[in-house]
Amino acid sequence: MNKKPNIVLIMSDDLGYEVLNVNGGTSYETPRLNELAKTGIRFENAHAQPLCTPTRIQLMTGKYNFRNYIGFGLMDPKEKTFGHIMSDNGYKTLISGKWQLYSYNPLDELPELRDKGQKIEDAGFDEYCVWHAHQTEEKGSRYKNPIIYENGNYLSKEITEENYGEDIFCDYILDFMERNSEDPFFVYFPMTLTHRPLEPTPDSEEFPSFDPPSNRTLGGRTWDELEGWDDDSKYYKDMVEYHDKTIGKLMDKLDDLKIRENTLIIYLGDNGSPIEVSSFMGNVEIPGGKGKTIDTGTHVPLICNWKSKIPPSVVSSDLVDSTDFLPTMFEAANINFPENYIIDGKSFYPQLIGKEGNPRDWVFFHFDSGGRFRRPIQRFLRNHSWKLYEDGRMFNMKNDLYEKNPILPENDSEESKSHRNILNPIFGELQK
């Protein structure tokens, strides 16, 4: 058995807490993630940034966004990622899935941000197989006939035209794990599912058949003509369930390779569900909150599984932030931070192995939606029961989850004032 554990970090795209059955969701079937939770630990209070790029930068660096976020879809090119650090510490490393951290903004919109950010080639991974590696104009579809950049070359159309994007990313991971099963490896799978466009998956009835290859048609249309496929929220269910099936393939491969017990699996969401989608938890309808600073924009699923270490069927109410994953993985792998490395995250590894640990009292959000959205930066703090924005608005999260009734300082109760006095000084302390 490896001295260091393998680590597989999976992040779904645009899938909020309410989606999973194990969290109480009733709109979709997610059996593989349900099983992952039943044999591991799930967290009820994990939070991310309201959009994917801010979350992914925090995830990869363990830092709050004001330190290294230089614009929407742009990561500071000088930043060290967990790819660099894991590679430097003896891990074979792979990213397979969505990149989108370099030159995001179209030339005609924000030319000053052209050719900015961190290139996938410089992100510290031994191998990569990614969508949206370079300029925004060159990104193409992430699902059908996808444009994929793999280890320095774009995959040929002969490879991509009959394949679904998420299958290509998953198959690369399966091959990577098999090739490196004797070594400690780190796999980062930032999934493209379930992000828009909301379209059929290979398990949908509407998906075209490629057998034989010459029969690439759907209702008299060719595959290329399906670029105009309707973006319809009715397909979100298919996408959620195909995403669950894809994750199941990774679990099955770890079992087949007989390395599951030496592998820490971490699954989370990057932000809330699409605003075009409503899901149900029993009879309660939950509108998607992506891009919003209310809880449906930040509350995400989190499941961790390590069969030899994590007790089964554990549920934690501890607060977790997207900066916390890097230090948690490093503690699991016994990796030290590089010299002078700034870290804002707090490891929750002790909680994974049944200890009390040192849980967070609050989570902090520096939400910069970036130039193309032209929204002001919003900074806010949340503890278990209250939420405070830097402009003074405060909300009781026990009875005002959708933030309809702001409490200003002059209207404080004794309870809100007490929490305000605790939270408010943190804004200034974080900038020191």
C-alpha positions as CSV (number, residue, x, y, z in Angstrom):
1,M,0.0,0.0,0.0
2,N,1.2,3.5,-0.8
3,K,2.7,5.4,2.1
4,K,0.8,8.5,0.9
5,P,-2.9,8.3,0.1
6,N,-4.2,8.8,-3.4
7,I,-6.5,11.8,-3.5
8,V,-9.4,12.3,-6.0
9,L,-11.0,15.7,-5.9
10,I,-14.3,16.0,-7.8
11,M,-16.2,19.2,-8.3
12,S,-19.5,19.4,-10.1
13,D,-20.5,22.6,-11.9
14,D,-23.7,24.4,-11.0
15,L,-25.2,21.9,-8.6
16,G,-26.5,23.1,-5.3
17,Y,-26.9,21.4,-2.0
18,E,-30.6,20.6,-2.6
19,V,-29.9,18.4,-5.7
20,L,-28.6,15.3,-4.0
21,N,-31.0,12.7,-2.6
22,V,-28.8,12.2,0.5
23,N,-29.3,15.9,1.3
24,G,-33.0,15.6,1.1
25,G,-33.4,16.3,-2.6
26,T,-36.3,14.5,-4.4
27,S,-36.1,15.8,-8.0
28,Y,-33.3,13.6,-9.2
29,E,-31.7,10.2,-8.7
30,T,-28.1,10.3,-7.4
31,P,-27.4,6.7,-6.2
32,R,-23.7,6.7,-6.5
33,L,-23.2,9.9,-4.5
34,N,-25.8,8.6,-2.0
35,E,-23.6,5.5,-1.5
36,L,-20.5,7.7,-1.2
37,A,-22.1,9.5,1.7
38,K,-23.4,6.4,3.3
39,T,-19.9,4.9,3.4
40,G,-18.3,8.2,4.4
41,I,-19.1,11.7,5.8
42,R,-21.3,14.4,4.4
43,F,-21.4,18.0,5.4
44,E,-24.6,20.0,5.8
45,N,-22.9,23.5,6.0
46,A,-20.3,23.7,3.2
47,H,-20.2,27.0,1.3
48,A,-18.5,28.2,-1.9
49,Q,-18.5,31.4,-3.9
50,P,-21.7,32.1,-5.9
51,L,-19.9,31.5,-9.2
52,C,-17.5,28.8,-10.4
53,T,-14.3,30.8,-11.2
54,P,-13.9,32.5,-7.8
55,T,-14.6,29.1,-6.1
56,R,-12.1,27.2,-8.2
57,I,-9.3,29.7,-7.5
58,Q,-10.0,29.5,-3.8
59,L,-10.0,25.7,-4.0
60,M,-6.7,25.4,-5.9
61,T,-4.8,27.9,-3.7
62,G,-6.4,27.9,-0.3
63,K,-6.6,31.7,-0.4
64,Y,-9.4,34.2,-0.4
65,N,-10.1,35.9,-3.7
66,F,-8.7,39.3,-2.9
67,R,-5.2,37.8,-2.8
68,N,-5.0,36.3,-6.3
69,Y,-8.2,36.8,-8.3
70,I,-7.4,39.2,-11.1
71,G,-10.7,39.1,-13.0
72,F,-13.4,36.8,-14.1
73,G,-11.9,33.6,-15.5
74,L,-8.4,34.8,-14.6
75,M,-6.0,33.4,-12.0
76,D,-2.8,35.2,-11.1
77,P,-0.2,33.6,-13.3
78,K,2.4,33.7,-10.5
79,E,0.2,31.7,-8.1
80,K,1.2,28.2,-7.0
81,T,-1.7,25.7,-7.2
82,F,-2.2,22.4,-5.4
83,G,-1.0,21.0,-8.7
84,H,2.5,22.5,-8.2
85,I,2.7,21.5,-4.6
86,M,1.4,18.0,-4.9
87,S,3.8,17.4,-7.9
88,D,6.7,18.7,-5.8
89,N,5.8,16.3,-3.1
90,G,6.0,13.1,-5.1
91,Y,2.5,12.8,-6.4
92,K,1.6,12.0,-10.0
93,T,-0.9,14.8,-10.8
94,L,-3.8,15.2,-13.3
95,I,-6.4,17.8,-14.0
96,S,-9.2,16.6,-16.4
97,G,-12.2,18.7,-17.1
98,K,-12.8,22.5,-17.1
99,W,-9.9,25.0,-16.9
100,Q,-11.2,28.5,-18.0
101,L,-8.7,30.4,-15.9
102,Y,-6.9,32.2,-18.8
103,S,-8.0,35.0,-21.2
104,Y,-11.7,34.5,-20.5
105,N,-13.0,37.9,-21.7
106,P,-13.7,38.3,-25.5
107,L,-11.4,40.7,-27.3
108,D,-14.2,43.1,-28.2
109,E,-15.5,43.4,-24.6
110,L,-12.5,43.8,-22.4
111,P,-9.3,44.0,-24.5
112,E,-7.2,45.0,-21.4
113,L,-7.8,41.5,-19.9
114,R,-6.7,39.7,-23.1
115,D,-3.9,37.1,-22.6
116,K,-4.1,37.4,-18.8
117,G,-4.4,34.7,-16.2
118,Q,-2.7,31.4,-15.7
119,K,-2.2,28.9,-18.6
120,I,-3.0,25.3,-18.1
121,E,0.6,24.5,-19.2
122,D,1.9,26.5,-16.2
123,A,-0.6,25.2,-13.5
124,G,1.7,22.5,-12.1
125,F,0.0,19.3,-13.3
126,D,2.0,16.4,-14.8
127,E,-0.9,15.7,-17.2
128,Y,-4.0,17.6,-18.3
129,C,-7.1,17.0,-20.5
130,V,-9.2,20.2,-20.4
131,W,-11.9,22.3,-22.0
132,H,-11.5,26.0,-22.5
133,A,-7.7,26.1,-22.2
134,H,-7.0,29.3,-24.1
135,Q,-8.9,32.2,-25.6
136,T,-12.7,32.4,-25.1
137,E,-13.4,32.5,-28.8
138,E,-11.7,29.1,-29.1
139,K,-13.5,27.3,-26.4
140,G,-16.3,25.6,-28.4
141,S,-18.8,23.2,-26.8
142,R,-18.0,21.4,-23.6
143,Y,-20.4,18.5,-24.4
144,K,-21.0,17.7,-28.0
145,N,-18.0,17.5,-30.4
146,P,-16.0,19.3,-27.7
147,I,-12.8,21.2,-28.1
148,I,-10.3,19.6,-25.7
149,Y,-6.7,20.4,-25.1
150,E,-4.7,17.4,-23.9
151,N,-1.0,17.7,-22.9
152,G,-0.1,20.4,-25.4
153,N,-2.3,19.4,-28.3
154,Y,-5.9,19.8,-29.3
155,L,-7.7,16.5,-29.8
156,S,-8.6,15.8,-33.4
157,K,-12.2,15.9,-34.6
158,E,-11.9,12.2,-35.4
159,I,-11.6,11.6,-31.7
160,T,-14.1,14.2,-30.4
161,E,-16.9,14.1,-33.0
162,E,-18.5,10.9,-31.7
163,N,-17.9,11.5,-28.0
164,Y,-19.4,13.4,-25.2
165,G,-17.1,15.8,-23.4
166,E,-17.6,14.4,-19.9
167,D,-16.9,10.9,-21.1
168,I,-13.6,12.0,-22.6
169,F,-12.5,13.6,-19.3
170,C,-13.6,10.6,-17.3
171,D,-11.9,8.1,-19.6
172,Y,-8.7,10.0,-19.3
173,I,-8.9,9.8,-15.5
174,L,-9.6,6.0,-15.6
175,D,-6.5,5.5,-17.8
176,F,-4.4,7.8,-15.6
177,M,-5.3,5.9,-12.4
178,E,-4.5,2.6,-14.0
179,R,-1.1,3.8,-15.2
180,N,-0.3,5.2,-11.8
181,S,-1.9,2.7,-9.5
182,E,1.5,1.9,-7.9
183,D,2.3,5.5,-7.1
184,P,0.5,8.1,-5.1
185,F,-1.6,10.2,-7.4
186,F,-3.7,13.3,-7.2
187,V,-6.7,13.7,-9.6
188,Y,-8.6,16.9,-9.9
189,F,-11.8,16.5,-11.8
190,P,-13.5,19.9,-12.3
191,M,-16.6,18.6,-14.1
192,T,-18.3,20.4,-16.9
193,L,-21.7,18.9,-15.9
194,T,-24.2,20.3,-14.9
195,H,-23.4,23.7,-16.4
196,R,-25.4,25.3,-19.2
197,P,-26.2,24.7,-22.0
198,L,-28.9,22.4,-20.5
199,E,-28.9,19.6,-23.1
200,P,-29.4,15.9,-23.6
201,T,-26.7,13.5,-22.4
202,P,-25.8,10.1,-23.9
203,D,-28.5,8.5,-21.7
204,S,-31.2,10.8,-23.0
205,E,-33.6,9.5,-25.6
206,E,-32.9,12.6,-27.8
207,F,-29.2,11.9,-28.0
208,P,-28.0,10.9,-31.5
209,S,-26.8,7.4,-32.2
210,F,-23.2,6.9,-33.6
211,D,-23.6,3.3,-34.5
212,P,-22.7,3.1,-37.3
213,P,-20.6,6.3,-37.4
214,S,-22.1,7.3,-40.7
215,N,-25.5,7.5,-39.0
216,R,-24.7,10.7,-37.0
217,T,-28.2,12.1,-37.3
218,L,-31.1,13.2,-35.2
219,G,-34.4,13.9,-36.8
220,G,-32.8,14.5,-40.1
221,R,-30.2,16.9,-38.6
222,T,-26.5,16.3,-38.5
223,W,-24.3,16.4,-35.3
224,D,-22.9,19.8,-36.4
225,E,-26.4,21.2,-36.8
226,L,-27.1,20.3,-33.2
227,E,-25.1,23.4,-32.1
228,G,-28.5,25.0,-32.1
229,W,-29.9,22.4,-29.7
230,D,-32.4,24.0,-27.4
231,D,-31.0,25.0,-24.0
232,D,-33.9,23.6,-22.0
233,S,-34.1,23.2,-18.2
234,K,-36.0,19.9,-18.7
235,Y,-32.6,18.4,-19.4
236,Y,-31.1,19.3,-16.1
237,K,-32.4,16.1,-14.6
238,D,-30.7,14.0,-17.3
239,M,-27.5,16.0,-16.7
240,V,-27.5,15.5,-12.9
241,E,-28.1,11.8,-13.3
242,Y,-25.4,11.4,-15.9
243,H,-23.0,13.3,-13.7
244,D,-23.8,10.9,-10.9
245,K,-23.2,7.9,-13.2
246,T,-19.8,9.4,-14.3
247,I,-18.7,9.7,-10.7
248,G,-19.7,6.1,-10.2
249,K,-17.3,5.0,-13.0
250,L,-14.4,6.5,-11.0
251,M,-15.4,4.7,-7.9
252,D,-15.7,1.4,-9.7
253,K,-12.2,1.9,-11.2
254,L,-10.7,2.4,-7.8
255,D,-12.4,-0.8,-6.6
256,D,-11.2,-2.7,-9.6
257,L,-7.6,-1.5,-9.1
258,K,-7.9,-2.5,-5.4
259,I,-6.8,0.9,-4.3
260,R,-10.0,2.3,-2.9
261,E,-9.0,1.9,0.7
262,N,-5.9,4.0,0.2
263,T,-7.8,6.8,-1.7
264,L,-9.4,9.9,-0.2
265,I,-12.3,11.0,-2.3
266,I,-13.7,14.5,-1.9
267,Y,-16.8,15.6,-3.8
268,L,-18.2,19.1,-3.7
269,G,-20.2,21.6,-5.8
270,D,-18.8,24.9,-7.0
271,N,-21.8,27.1,-6.5
272,G,-25.6,27.0,-6.5
273,S,-27.8,25.4,-9.1
274,P,-28.7,27.3,-12.4
275,I,-31.3,30.0,-11.9
276,E,-33.3,28.5,-14.7
277,V,-33.9,25.4,-12.6
278,S,-36.1,24.7,-9.5
279,S,-35.6,21.5,-7.5
280,F,-37.6,20.0,-4.7
281,M,-36.8,18.8,-1.2
282,G,-40.0,17.0,-0.5
283,N,-42.8,19.5,-1.1
284,V,-40.5,22.5,-0.8
285,E,-39.4,24.1,-4.1
286,I,-35.9,25.4,-4.1
287,P,-35.1,27.9,-7.0
288,G,-31.5,27.7,-8.3
289,G,-29.3,30.5,-6.8
290,K,-26.2,30.6,-9.0
291,G,-24.7,34.0,-9.0
292,K,-26.6,35.2,-6.0
293,T,-25.2,35.8,-2.6
294,I,-28.1,34.2,-0.7
295,D,-27.6,30.7,0.6
296,T,-29.0,29.0,-2.5
297,G,-26.0,30.6,-4.4
298,T,-23.3,29.4,-1.9
299,H,-24.6,26.3,-0.1
300,V,-23.1,23.3,-1.8
301,P,-22.9,19.5,-1.3
302,L,-19.8,18.1,0.3
303,I,-19.0,14.4,0.7
304,C,-15.7,12.8,1.7
305,N,-15.0,9.1,1.5
306,W,-12.0,7.0,2.6
307,K,-13.0,3.5,3.4
308,S,-10.0,2.7,5.6
309,K,-10.1,6.0,7.5
310,I,-13.5,7.8,7.5
311,P,-16.3,6.2,9.5
312,P,-19.5,5.4,7.5
313,S,-22.8,7.5,7.6
314,V,-21.4,10.5,9.5
315,V,-23.1,13.8,9.1
316,S,-21.3,17.0,10.1
317,S,-22.9,20.4,10.7
318,D,-19.4,22.1,10.8
319,L,-18.9,25.1,8.5
320,V,-16.6,24.5,5.6
321,D,-15.3,27.1,3.1
322,S,-13.8,26.5,-0.4
323,T,-10.4,27.6,0.9
324,D,-10.3,24.7,3.3
325,F,-9.8,21.9,0.8
326,L,-6.1,22.5,0.1
327,P,-5.0,22.4,3.7
328,T,-7.3,19.4,4.4
329,M,-5.7,17.4,1.5
330,F,-2.2,18.5,2.6
331,E,-2.8,17.3,6.1
332,A,-4.1,13.9,4.8
333,A,-1.0,13.6,2.7
334,N,1.4,14.9,5.3
335,I,2.5,17.8,3.0
336,N,4.0,21.0,4.3
337,F,3.2,24.4,2.8
338,P,5.9,26.0,0.7
339,E,7.9,28.6,2.5
340,N,6.1,32.0,2.9
341,Y,2.9,30.5,1.4
342,I,-0.2,32.4,2.6
343,I,-3.1,30.2,3.6
344,D,-6.5,31.3,4.5
345,G,-8.2,27.9,4.7
346,K,-8.6,25.7,7.7
347,S,-8.1,21.9,7.5
348,F,-11.2,19.8,8.3
349,Y,-9.1,16.6,8.1
350,P,-9.6,15.8,11.9
351,Q,-13.3,15.7,11.4
352,L,-12.9,13.2,8.6
353,I,-11.2,10.7,10.8
354,G,-13.7,11.0,13.7
355,K,-12.1,13.7,15.8
356,E,-13.6,17.0,16.9
357,G,-10.9,19.2,15.1
358,N,-11.1,22.9,15.2
359,P,-14.2,23.9,13.2
360,R,-14.8,27.3,11.7
361,D,-16.8,29.9,13.6
362,W,-17.5,31.7,10.3
363,V,-17.0,31.7,6.6
364,F,-15.9,34.7,4.6
365,F,-16.9,35.8,1.0
366,H,-15.0,38.3,-1.1
367,F,-17.2,37.9,-4.2
368,D,-15.9,39.5,-7.3
369,S,-18.0,38.5,-10.3
370,G,-15.6,40.1,-12.7
371,G,-15.6,42.6,-15.5
372,R,-18.1,41.0,-17.9
373,F,-20.8,40.9,-15.2
374,R,-20.1,44.5,-14.1
375,R,-21.3,44.0,-10.5
376,P,-19.6,45.6,-7.5
377,I,-17.5,43.4,-5.2
378,Q,-19.6,42.0,-2.3
379,R,-18.0,41.0,1.0
380,F,-20.0,39.2,3.7
381,L,-19.5,36.8,6.6
382,R,-21.8,33.9,7.7
383,N,-21.8,31.9,10.9
384,H,-24.3,29.2,11.8
385,S,-27.2,31.6,12.4
386,W,-26.4,35.1,11.1
387,K,-25.0,36.7,8.0
388,L,-23.4,40.1,7.9
389,Y,-22.6,42.2,4.7
390,E,-19.8,44.7,4.9
391,D,-22.4,47.5,4.1
392,G,-24.1,46.8,7.5
393,R,-27.0,44.6,6.4
394,M,-27.5,41.6,8.6
395,F,-29.8,38.6,8.2
396,N,-31.1,35.9,10.5
397,M,-30.3,32.7,8.6
398,K,-32.7,30.6,10.8
399,N,-35.9,32.4,9.7
400,D,-34.9,34.6,6.7
401,L,-32.9,32.3,4.4
402,Y,-33.8,34.3,1.3
403,E,-32.7,37.6,2.9
404,K,-35.9,39.5,2.6
405,N,-35.6,41.4,5.9
406,P,-32.3,43.2,6.4
407,I,-31.4,44.3,9.9
408,L,-29.4,47.5,10.1
409,P,-27.4,48.5,13.2
410,E,-30.0,50.9,14.4
411,N,-32.6,48.1,14.4
412,D,-30.4,45.5,16.2
413,S,-31.9,43.2,18.8
414,E,-29.6,42.1,21.6
415,E,-28.9,38.8,19.7
416,S,-28.1,40.5,16.3
417,K,-26.0,43.1,18.0
418,S,-24.0,40.5,19.8
419,H,-23.3,38.6,16.5
420,R,-22.6,41.9,14.7
421,N,-20.0,42.8,17.3
422,I,-18.2,39.5,16.7
423,L,-18.4,39.5,12.9
424,N,-17.9,43.1,11.9
425,P,-14.2,43.4,13.0
426,I,-13.2,40.4,10.9
427,F,-13.6,42.5,7.7
428,G,-10.7,44.7,8.7
429,E,-8.6,41.9,10.2
430,L,-8.7,39.9,6.9
431,Q,-7.0,42.7,4.9
432,K,-4.0,43.0,7.3
